[in-house]
Amino acid sequence: MSTPFRLHRSDRHRQKERRLERLKRIPVRILLPNLVTLLAVSSGVTAIRLGMEGRFQLAVGAVILATVLDAMDGRLARLLKGTSRFGAELDSLADFVNFGVTPAILIYLWSLNALGNLGWIAALALAIACALRLARFNVMLDDPDMPAWKKGFFVGIPAPAGALLAISPMYLGFLGLFADGHMLAPYVLPWVVLVALGMISRLPTFSGKTMGSRIPREWVIPLLAGLVFALAMLIAYPWHTMLIATAAYVISLPYAVRSWKRHEKAQATAADEAATKENRPHQADAA
């Protein structure tokens, strides 16, 4: 009489083992975005070595590559449905290294070390601001009451943009406008501090994370042509292109603030209208 019971327990045990075995196997689609993140870290850390060797153009190129890889890993994870908590934490740590530590060291080696301790404090401010900005971003992700329109904005300058802005004086040096970055140190210091303040500020900036996965058919060819043209310009005239991109981003900041305020006003108006409609039945009952 006990045999069927033993067989039933054995079947359940085998099913449990198979379930645990499946949990131990990590899908490749989860590994690929993390691999891209690690490649970005490798590029960012290599930039530090290149900077210490005085090969600053290659170092900045490595930071730009890390920025491109950082933009790819999140989109790749969403495309492959391979997002995970581990990947999110890894991406945050990678961003601090690539866009906090690396640009701070590069701009210090290239220019700010001419100011001694004051220059080092400015470099530290940039790295610390990046850490604080990333921590605030991670906390805001857990806000369940965030309106949908706010997902189209960042609060403060995002870490990759902040890194490229902080090292933008180096682009001028690479174009031959200055023989030595140390000559620019008195001007680089306030610029780096300003970028650091922008990263930890409440300044709304545009986010590209909410760009749709689908685009109108008539925009496909112009978009592809524009991307190819931008890539060709970056390869042929890298520092001219980076300066133009930096200027375009700075120009976009006031437009982002205006768009944010417009959305806030629309949200407040909608809330007032909803409150008015809710109060009308009560007023009618009272009458």
N, C-alpha and C positions, 0 to 999 in steps of 0.2 A: 504493500500500500504506500510505502514511502518513496518508491522509485519515481513516480511522476513528479513528486515534489522536488526530489533531487535534480531531476532533469530540468525542471522549471528554473530552479536556482542557478543551474549551470548555464542555461541560455541567457538569463539576465546578467550573469557575470561576464559572459563573452560579449554581450552587447555593450556593457560598461567599458570593457577593455577596448573595443573598437572605437567607442566614442572618445575615450582618452587618447587613443592613438591619433585620431583625426585632429584633436586639439593640439597635439605636439607638433603637427606638421604646419609650418607657416607658408601660406601661399606666396608664390613668386611675385604676384602683383603688389604685395606689401613690401617686399624687399627692394624692388626697383626704385621707388621714390627715396628710400633711405640711402641707397647706393649713390644716387645723384647728390643727396645732401652731404655725404661723406666726400664726394669729389669736390664739392664746393669748399668744404673745410680744408682739404688738401691744397686747393688753389689759394685760399686765404692765408694759410700758414706759410706756404711757399713764397707768397708775396713778402712776408717778413724777412725771410732769408735773402731774397733778392734785394730788398731795401738795405739790409746790413752790408751787402756786398757792393752797394752803390749803383746797382742796376735798376734805377727808379722807374724807367719807362716800362720795363718788363714787370716790375712789381705792381704798378698801377694797372697794367693789362691783366694781371692775375686777379686783382680785385674786381675788375669789370667782368671777367669770366665767372667769378664767384657770384656776382650779382645776377648774371644770366642763369646760372645753374639754380640759384635760389628761387628765381621766378618760375623755373621749370618743375621743381620737385613737388610743390603744392598742387600745381595744375595736373601733373602726371598722376599724383595720388588720387585726385578727384576723378580723373578720367578713367583710371583703372579700378576705382572704388577700393583703393588700398589705403585709405586713411586709418591711422591708429594713434592711440595715445602716446605710444613710444615714438612714433615718427614726429608728432607735434613737439614733444620735449626735445628730441634730437635737433629738430629744425631751429628751435629757439636758442639752444646752446650754440649751434653753428652760426647763427646770425650774430650773436655776441662776439664770437671770435672774428668772423669775417668783416663785420661792419662796426665793431666797437674797438677791439684791440688792434687789429691790423691797420686801419687808417690812422689811429692815434700814433702808433709807432712810426708809420711812414712819414706823416707830416712832421713829426718831431725830428726824425733823422734828416729830413730834407731841409727843414727851415727852423723849427722852433727851438732846437738845441742851441741856437745862437743867443737865446735869451736866458739860458741857464735854467734855474729852478722855476722861474715864471713860465717859461715855455713848457716845462714838464707838467706843471699844474694845469695848463690849458689842454694838454694831451690827455691827462687823467680825467678832466672834466668831460671830454668827448666820450671816452670809454664808459665812464659812470653814467652819463646821460643815456647812452645806448642801452645799458643794462636796465635802467629804470624804465625806459620807454618800452622795452620788450616785456618787462614784468607787468606793466600796466595793460599792455595789449593782451597778454594771456588772461588777466583777470577779467577784462571786458568781454572776452569771448564767452564767458560763463554767464553773462547777463541774459536771462530769459525774456526780459521786458524790452529789449532793444528794438526800436522801430525798424522796419525793413529798409527805409531809406538811409538809415545811418550806416548800413553795410556798404554803401558806396563811398564812404569816407574813412580816413584814418584820423585819429586824434593825435596831433603832433606830426612832425616829419618822420616818416617811416625809416627804419634803420638802414636799408640799402641806399635810399636817396640821401640820407644824412651823411653816409660814408662818402658817396661820390661828391656831395657838396663840399665836405670838409677838405678833401684833397684836390678840389678844383684849382687852387692856386698853382698846383704842380703842372697843370695843363699849360698855363702861361709860360712856365719855365721851359717846358718841352718844346714850345714854339719858338724859343730863342729870344723871348722878350726880356728875359733876365738871365745874366750869366750865372748867378748863384742864388739858390733859394734863401740863403741866410740874409740877403739884402731885403727880402720881403717880410722877414720875421715880425717887425712891428705892425704890419698890416695883416699878416696871416693870423696872429694871435686873436685879435678881436673877431675876425671872421669865424675862426674855429669855435670860439666861445658863443657867438651868435647862433651857429648851427646847433651846438649842444643845447642851448636854451630852446631852440625851435623843436628839438626832438622831445623834450619833456614838457613842452607847452601844451595848452588846450587848443592850439591852432588847428582847424579842420583842413585836411588836405585830401585831394582826390585819391581814390583807391582803384586799382585796376583788377582787384580780385573778383569783382562782381560782373565783369564783362561776360556776356552770354556765350554759351558754347556754340550758338548758331548765329549766323550773320545773314543779312539779306543777300540774295543771289547776285544782285547787281553790284554789290560791294566786294565780291570775291576777287576779281581781277585787279581793281585798284588797290586793294589791301595787300595782295601778294606783291604787286609792283612796288608799292611803298616800302614793304619790308625788305625786298631785295635791294632797293635803292639805299635804304638806311644802312644795311649791312655793308654794301659796297663803299659807302662814304666812311663808315667806321674803320674799314680795312685800309682804304686809300688815304684818308685824312682823319686819323683817330682823334687827335687833340682838338682840331677845329670842330669835329662833330660833337665831342664831349662838352666843349664850351657852349655850343649852340643848345645842346640838350640841357645843360645846367641853367642857361638863361631862360629857356622855355619853361623849365620847372619853376623857377623863381617867379616868372610872370604869371604862372597858373595859380599861385597861392591866393592872391586877392579874389580871383574868380571862384576858387573853392570856398572861401569865406562867404562870398555873396550867395552862392548856391546853398550853402548850409543854412544861412539865415532865411532864405526863401522857403526851404523845407520846414524849418522851425515855425515860421509864420503860418504856413499851410496846415501844419499839425495843430497849432493852437486854434486856428479858425475852425478846423474840423471838430476839435474837442468842445469848443464853445457851441457850435451848432448841435452837437449831440446832446449837450447838457440842456440846451433850450428845448429840444424836442422831448426830452425826458420830463422836463418840468411842466410842459403844456397840459398833459392829462391831469396832473395834480391840481393845476390852476382851474381846470374845467370842473373837476369834482368839487373843489372848494366853492366855486360859483353856484 
